[in-house]
Amino acid sequence: MNGISIAQLAGWLILAGGISAGVAASAGVAASAGVTASAGVTASSDVLSAVQYLREGGCGGLLPAVQPLRRNALLDRAAERWAAGSGPAEAAQRSGYPVEATQAVHLRGTESSALQLLRRDRCHSVAQRSLRDVGIYHRGSESWLILASAYVAPAAAQAPVLASRALQLVNQARARGVRCGERAFGPAPPVRLSPTLEDVARGHAADMATHNYFEHEDRSGRSPAQRVRAVGYREKLVGENIAYGPKSAEEVVQGWLDSPGHCENIMDPRFAEMGIAYVAGPVSRHGLYWVQLLAAPGA
């Protein structure tokens, strides 16, 4: 399986007479922005005070007030890496911060104009509600700031909600009919959730996350159909879509629908049951492993 850094998708369809494999696709990026400006700063505390003032005051009343940022040692290290030549988002990731989104500001000059310049040119950036943490590196008359929000994997308690949402999105696509690459699919009957298929999907997602691989065949050499049969599920047809990276049900289902092979699995009218599960990947990678199983139960 070819590796895809931000989001990875693959599809598998097992029929009585053969196998049809879906193509790889990708979706989802972390936002990042950086700017260099002339401003007055002589110490990192002065810069941070200016940023906090603008956030708490809503850029002079132009925006809703937002909570102060928290100083983060990992982002301090990232700001130093940025000053040394790395891009701000890359620097944050290399420093071990689980980046969801970043904003970056480079200030240089005298102390007197820092607040004025930030308010005029960068207030909307530093006052974003989604940002939670900040790191600063100061050298001479220059300061590098990286503002960021950390990715937090959904809690296990959210799994039923996400599964229900994914089912809704899948059945909406099946109800209206869609085009999967060059092949058009008309409306198909809805599928229903299967706790058994969900358990099998979760087991494979957990195994991939724990052992850092991304394949339909597990470490024991079992295919999706073999894993389903191993728990006593009687089936006539089994399909599997897997993904790494998407952070929501909407993102993962749309990614599969945008990829012809995965889309064909979702739209196959012979499938009647579905199980879907996710497991958080290693801390260093900040993404979810998703597994969707589709099946036509046997008699």
C-alpha positions in Angstrom: 0.0 0.0 0.0 1.4 3.4 -0.9 1.8 5.7 2.0 -0.1 9.1 2.1 1.0 11.5 4.8 -2.2 13.4 5.7 -5.0 11.0 4.9 -4.9 7.5 3.4 -7.7 5.5 1.9 -8.0 2.0 0.5 -10.9 -0.2 -0.5 -11.4 -4.0 -0.8 -14.3 -5.9 -2.2 -14.4 -9.7 -2.0 -16.8 -11.5 -4.4 -17.5 -15.2 -4.9 -15.3 -15.3 -7.9 -12.6 -12.7 -7.3 -11.3 -9.5 -5.7 -11.8 -5.9 -6.7 -9.4 -3.4 -5.1 -10.2 0.3 -4.7 -7.7 3.0 -5.5 -5.8 5.1 -3.0 -7.0 8.7 -2.3 -6.3 11.4 0.2 -8.1 14.3 2.0 -7.5 16.8 4.8 -4.7 19.2 5.6 -3.8 21.2 8.6 -4.0 25.0 8.1 -0.9 27.1 8.5 0.0 30.7 7.8 3.1 32.8 8.4 4.1 36.4 8.0 7.0 38.7 8.6 6.3 42.2 9.9 8.2 45.1 11.3 7.3 45.8 14.9 8.7 46.9 18.2 9.6 44.0 20.5 12.5 43.6 22.8 11.4 40.6 24.8 9.1 37.6 24.3 6.9 38.7 27.2 6.2 42.0 25.5 5.0 40.2 22.4 2.9 37.8 24.4 1.3 40.7 26.3 0.4 42.4 23.0 -1.2 39.2 21.6 -3.1 38.6 24.9 -4.3 42.2 24.9 -5.7 41.9 21.4 -7.4 38.6 22.0 -9.0 39.7 25.3 -10.1 43.0 23.7 -11.4 41.4 20.5 -9.1 43.6 18.3 -10.5 46.8 19.8 -14.1 45.6 19.7 -14.1 44.4 16.1 -14.2 40.7 17.1 -15.6 38.7 20.1 -13.2 38.5 23.0 -11.4 35.1 23.2 -9.5 33.4 26.0 -5.8 34.1 26.5 -3.3 31.7 25.0 -1.3 29.3 27.1 2.5 29.3 26.8 3.7 25.9 25.5 7.3 24.6 25.7 6.9 22.5 22.6 5.8 25.5 20.6 8.7 27.5 22.1 11.0 24.9 20.6 9.0 25.1 17.3 9.4 28.8 17.2 13.2 28.4 17.5 13.1 25.8 14.7 11.2 28.3 12.6 13.8 31.0 13.3 16.4 28.5 12.1 14.7 28.0 8.8 11.9 25.4 9.1 8.4 26.2 8.1 6.2 27.0 11.1 3.8 24.0 10.8 6.7 21.6 10.1 8.6 23.0 13.0 5.6 22.5 15.3 5.2 18.9 14.2 8.9 18.1 14.5 8.9 19.5 18.0 6.2 17.0 19.1 3.2 19.3 19.2 0.1 17.5 17.8 -0.9 20.2 15.3 -4.5 20.8 14.3 -3.9 24.3 13.0 -1.3 27.0 13.2 -0.8 30.7 12.7 2.7 32.2 12.7 4.0 35.8 13.1 7.5 37.1 12.8 8.2 40.5 14.3 11.3 42.7 14.1 12.1 46.3 14.9 11.6 48.7 17.9 9.5 48.2 20.9 7.0 51.1 20.4 5.0 49.8 17.4 4.4 46.1 18.2 0.8 46.4 19.4 -0.1 48.9 16.7 1.2 46.7 13.9 -0.4 43.5 15.3 -3.7 45.3 15.6 -3.5 46.7 12.0 -2.1 43.7 10.1 -2.5 40.5 12.1 -5.2 40.9 14.6 -7.7 38.5 12.9 -4.9 35.9 12.9 -3.8 36.1 16.5 -7.4 36.5 17.7 -8.8 33.2 16.2 -11.0 31.5 18.7 -9.7 28.0 17.7 -6.1 28.8 18.8 -5.2 27.7 22.3 -1.4 27.7 22.7 1.6 29.8 21.8 5.3 29.5 21.6 7.8 32.3 21.3 11.5 32.6 20.4 13.3 35.9 20.7 16.7 36.8 19.2 18.0 40.4 19.2 15.3 42.7 17.9 13.3 39.8 16.4 10.6 37.5 17.7 9.0 34.4 16.2 5.5 33.4 17.4 3.7 30.2 16.6 0.0 30.1 17.7 -1.7 26.7 17.5 -4.4 24.4 18.5 -3.7 20.8 19.3 -5.4 17.8 17.7 -7.4 15.8 20.3 -8.7 12.4 19.2 -12.4 11.8 19.9 -13.1 9.9 23.1 -14.3 6.3 22.9 -17.7 7.5 24.2 -18.2 9.3 21.0 -18.0 6.1 18.9 -21.7 5.4 18.7 -22.4 9.0 17.7 -19.8 8.9 14.9 -21.0 5.5 13.7 -24.6 6.8 13.5 -23.4 9.9 11.6 -21.4 7.7 9.2 -24.4 5.5 8.6 -26.6 8.5 7.9 -24.1 9.9 5.4 -23.7 6.5 3.7 -27.4 6.0 3.4 -27.9 9.5 2.1 -25.5 8.7 -0.7 -27.2 5.4 -1.4 -30.6 7.0 -1.4 -29.7 9.6 -4.0 -27.4 7.6 -6.2 -23.9 8.8 -7.1 -21.2 8.6 -9.7 -18.1 6.6 -8.7 -15.5 7.6 -11.2 -16.8 6.5 -14.6 -19.5 4.3 -13.2 -22.9 5.7 -12.2 -24.9 4.1 -9.4 -28.6 4.6 -9.0 -30.3 4.6 -5.6 -29.7 1.6 -3.4 -31.5 0.3 -0.3 -30.2 1.6 3.0 -27.8 -0.4 5.1 -28.1 -1.0 8.9 -25.5 -1.0 11.6 -24.2 -4.4 12.7 -22.6 -4.7 16.2 -20.7 -7.7 15.0 -19.2 -6.0 12.0 -18.4 -3.0 14.2 -16.4 -5.2 16.6 -14.5 -6.7 13.7 -13.8 -3.3 12.2 -12.6 -1.9 15.6 -10.3 -4.9 16.1 -8.6 -4.3 12.7 -8.3 -0.6 13.3 -6.8 -1.2 16.7 -4.3 -3.7 15.3 -3.2 -1.3 12.6 -2.8 1.6 15.1 -0.9 -0.5 17.6 1.5 -2.1 15.1 1.8 0.9 12.7 0.7 -0.6 9.4 -2.1 0.1 6.9 -3.3 -2.9 5.0 -6.5 -4.9 4.5 -4.6 -8.1 5.3 -3.8 -8.3 9.0 -0.6 -9.5 10.5 -1.9 -13.0 10.6 -2.5 -12.9 6.9 -6.3 -12.9 7.2 -8.5 -11.0 4.7 -11.6 -8.9 5.7 -13.9 -11.8 4.9 -11.8 -14.2 7.0 -11.9 -11.9 10.0 -15.7 -11.6 9.6 -16.1 -15.4 9.4 -13.8 -16.0 12.4 -16.4 -14.4 14.7 -19.2 -16.6 13.3 -20.8 -14.0 11.0 -22.3 -15.8 8.0 -22.0 -13.8 4.8 -22.4 -14.0 1.1 -20.3 -10.9 0.3 -17.9 -8.7 2.3 -16.4 -5.3 1.4 -14.0 -3.2 3.4 -12.8 0.4 3.2 -10.0 1.7 5.4 -8.6 5.1 6.0 -5.9 6.9 8.0 -6.0 10.6 8.8 -9.7 11.8 8.6 -10.8 13.3 11.9 -14.6 13.2 11.5 -17.3 11.0 10.0 -18.0 13.6 7.4 -14.4 13.7 6.2 -13.9 9.9 6.0 -17.2 9.2 4.2 -16.6 12.0 1.7 -13.1 10.8 1.1 -14.3 7.3 0.3 -17.1 8.7 -2.0 -14.5 10.7 -3.8 -12.4 7.6 -4.6 -14.0 5.3 -7.2 -13.1 2.0 -5.6 -14.3 2.9 -2.1 -17.4 4.6 -3.5 -18.3 1.4 -5.4 -18.2 -0.5 -2.1 -20.5 2.0 -0.4 -23.0 2.0 -3.3 -23.1 -1.7 -3.9 -26.8 -2.5 -3.6 -26.1 -6.1 -2.5 -24.8 -4.9 0.9 -27.3 -4.7 3.7 -25.2 -4.3 6.9 -22.3 -2.1 7.9 -19.9 -1.7 10.8 -17.6 1.2 11.2 -14.9 2.0 13.8 -12.0 4.2 14.5 -8.9 4.1 16.7 -6.4 6.9 17.4 -3.0 6.4 15.8 0.3 7.0 17.6 0.8 10.4 19.3 3.5 11.2 16.7 1.1 10.9 13.8 -2.1 12.6 15.1 -4.8 10.8 13.1 -7.5 8.2 13.2 -7.4 4.7 11.7 -10.9 4.0 10.2 -12.3 0.7 9.1 -15.7 0.3 7.4 -17.1 -3.2 6.8 -20.0 -3.8 4.5 -21.7 -7.2 4.1 -24.5 -9.2 2.6 -25.5 -11.6 5.4 -25.9 -15.3 4.5 -29.0 -17.3 4.8 
